[in-house]
């Protein structure tokens, strides 16, 4: 693991992972970050890494679908490991305009797999989502559960996962795939629930919630996700799937209440932020509940989340307030 290619490193989880690598692990190799810099990616997120490690961090403003540039990077930087974060990931956008999701999440993955196979890399690590399994009323999905995506985003990620696994089976490409529950924390783009609610709450805007707010998600602090990926890359088994879950299942309205109450406690406003909650028409194909069983990861690799939901949400609210209000 000397020359590590990270795709989508300027996005939410990719940014946090690069910070984690340089700041909290013994990784001493080089990171080559490739990002298309769509609306959700900001290379400024990694300014400190760029200035502190100029000889070990390289950024390319490149689309993973660009075969010529990606081939140049694989060859000239002697890539031996790929961590594939990049993805179009907003469900609402996938319903409005599926085309980009197909290109990035399927064609882009295929391009990376072909280049990785030709180069003979040591590991192709694919970062996926719990949404590929669809909704579940009771219990939790395991690594062997059937994929059952409900929207163009999750379908494109399911397709990506199947391609990655097929390259392991057919071409012996060394791969791992992890499926993770909802992440939250610093650097997340404002379209997602938690940063959207924080932003609107501190700007006296309505707090929109789909339907009646009872849809349930399992929440994981992003640094715990990053730590899980690092453990799997070093101790996981080639060809395996691993689920990563936070064991923090809450409805959307409960998450919004927590955010409102934290902001109220800070004394920034005289009126309760809960008064801004607005219920809006539900989106098509909205899965009711996601849940993953991560016992495999916990038992085999001794990973457990370290941040509880109350502490993590408070930490996240304070980070965004400092980011947006300078307080």
N, C-alpha and C positions, 0 to 999 in steps of 0.2 A: 504494500500500500504506500507507494512512493509518490506517484503522480495521480491524484484523485480528481476525476472530472465530476463536477456537480452541475446538474442541469436545473435551471430555475432557482439559482442561488440568490437571486434578488427578491424572490417572493417571500411569503410569510415563514414557512417552515424551513426553506432553504437558507434564508438569512440567519435564522436562529441556529441552524446546524453549523454553519460556517463559524459563527461566533463561538459556539460550543467547542468545536474542534480546536480552534486556536487558543481559547481562553481556559478550557477546563479539561483537556485530555493531554496525553503524552504524544499526540500525533506530531511527527517532525518532518512530514513530507510536504508536497506542494499541492495547492488547490487551484484548479482551473475552473472558473465559474463561467458557465455559458447561460445567457438569459436573453430572451427576445425583448425584454423590457416593455411588456404590455402595460396597461393602466395600473395593474396590481403589483408591478415590480419596480423597485427603486434602488439603483446602485448606491445611492447615498446611505442606505442602511448599513453598508459595509465600508464606509469611509475610514473608520478607525482601523479596520483590518488591513485595508489597502496601505495606509500610511505606516502602520506598525510592522507589517510583514511584506514589504514591497518585493522581496526576492522570493517569496513563497506563495504569493497570491496573485493570480492573473485573471483579468476579466475580459470576456469577449461578448460584445453585443451581437449575438447570432441566434437565429432560429434553428432549432434542432432538425427541422425539415430541410435545411440547406446542406445538401450532401457534400458539396465541394468544400465549404468552410469547415464542416464537421470532420471531414476526412483529413484536412490540413491540421486541425487541432489534435486528432488522434495520433497522427504520424509525427508531428513536430514536437509534441509534448510528451510522447512516449506514455500514453495513458495506460495504466494497469488496472484501475478500478473506476467504476461508474456508480454514482448515486443519483438515481433518476427521480428528481422531485418535480420537474416542470410539468405543469398540466393546466389546462383551462378547467376551473373548478367551481364556478358559480352556477348553481342549478338553474336559477331564473334565466341567466344568459343562455344556457344550453337549450332551454325551451324556446326562447325567442330566436336564437341563431345557432343551430347545431353545427354548422360547417366548421368553425374554428376548433371545436371540440374533437371532431373526427380527425382533422389534420394534425393537431398537436398531440393528442392523446393516443392516437392509433398510428398514423403515418410517422410521426416523430419518434415514437417508440420503436417501430420497425427499422427506421433508419439507424438508430443507435445500436440496436441488436445486430444489424448487419456489419456495422463498423467494428463492434466489439468482437464479433466472431472472427472477422478478418484479422484483427489485431492480436487475438488470442489473449484477452485480458484475464485477470485473476478473479474478478468478481463483478457481476452486474447486479446491483441492489435496486429493486423497484419499490418505491413508496406508493402504497395504494390506500384505499379507504374502506370503511365499513359499509358504505352505501352500495357496493357491488352486490351485497347479500340481500338488499331490499329490507322491507319492514318485517318485524317479528313481534307478535302480541305477548308471548311469554317465553321465558328462557333466554338463551344467548346463542349466537352463532359460534361454531368452532371453525378451525382451519379447514375442515373437510366438508363444511356445509355447502350446499348448492348455491351458485351465483344466481341472483334473481333481480337484476337492476330495474329501476322504475322510471328513469328519465334519461335523456341523451347524455348527460354528464356521466352518470354511473354506468351506463351501457358502454361508453367509450373507455372508461377505466377498466371495466371488466374485460373488454377486448384487449386492452393493453396487457393486463395480467395474463390472459390466455396466451398471447404471443410470447411473453417472457418465458412462461413455463414450457411452451412448445420448443423454444430454442434450447432449453435444458434437455428435454427429452430427445429431440432430433439431432442436435449438434453438440451435445455435452457442454454447452456454455454454462459456466459456473454462475448460478443465480441464487438470489433470495428475494422473497416478496413479503412485505409486511402490510397488513391492513389495520388501520388505526381509527379510533373513534374521533369525535370532534375535538380539534385543538383550539386553544385560546392562549393569549399572551401578547407580548410586544410585537410590533411590526406588521400586524395583520391589517389588510386593506379594509376600508370603512364599509364595504358592501356586506360583510359578514355580520351576524347577529350581535355579538358582544361589542365590537368597536362601533358599530352603527348606533347601538343603544347608548353607549357612553357619549359619543359625539353629539347625538341629538339631545341627550339629557343636559349636557353642559351648554348647549346653545338654544335651550328653550323651544325645541322642535318636538313634534309628535313622535312617540315611540311606537312604531308600527309592529304589530304582531299578527302573523297569519292565523286565520280561523279564530278559535277560542283559546289558543296558546297552550293547549294540552299536549302537543307533540313532544315526544321525549327523546333526548339525546344523552349520550354518555360523554362527559367532558374531561379532557386531559390537558394539563398545563404543558405548553410546547417544549419546555426544557426537559421534561420527563420523556417526551417522545424522542428528542434528540439523543438522550442518554440510552434509550432502548435501541435505537439504530446503531449507535457506536458499539454497544455490547454485542448485538447480533453480527455486525461486520467482523468482530474479532473472535467471537465464540460460537456463532450460529453454524448450522449445518447447511452445506451447499444443497440447493434444490428444495429447501423447505419453505413453507409458509409460516408466518408468525402473526398472531393477533396481538394488538397493543390496545389496552383499555384502561380507563381511569377509575372505573367503579364509582362514578359520580353521575348516576342517572337522574336527570332533572327535566321537568317540562320547561318549555320556552318561557312561559310566564314566571316560573320560579326563578330562572336565571335573571330575567328583567327585574323582578322584585329585589333580588340581591344587589344588583347594580344600583338601582334607585336608592336603596337604603344606605349603601355605602356613601353615595354622593350626598345624601341628606345629612349623614353624620359629619361630613366635612364642613357643613355650614356655609356652603357657597350660595345657597338660595333660601328664601323664606318659605316658598311653597314646596310641598313634597313633589319629587320627581314622578311618583306613581300617578299623579294627576295627568301626566302627559301620555299615558298609555292609550293607544288607539288600536282597536282590532280591525284588520283589513281582510278583504276577500282572500281565501286560501288559494295557493297556487295549484296548478294541475299536477296530479301524480305525487302529491306530498306524502311521503312515507310517515307513518305515525310514530314508530319507535325503532331505533337502532340499538343493538346490544351485542357486544363481543365477549366471548370467553377467552381470557388471556392466560389461563393456567399453564399452558405449554411454555410460554415465555417465562413465567414466574418460577415454575418448577425446574425447568431445564437450564435456564440461564440466570436465575436468581435476580430478575429485575422486578422491582415494585415501584409504583409512583411515589414520589417523595412530597409532592405538594397537594394538600387537601383543597377542596373546592372553595372554601371560604377564604383561606389565605391566598389562593391563586387568583381569585376574582378581585380581591382587594389590591393585590400587587398589580394586577392588570389595569384596574381603574386608575390607580395612582400614576402608572406609567403613561397612560394616554392623556391624563389631565396635565401632566408635566410637558408632554409632547405638544399638546394643542393650546394650552393656556400659559405655559411657562411658569407654572406654580410648583 
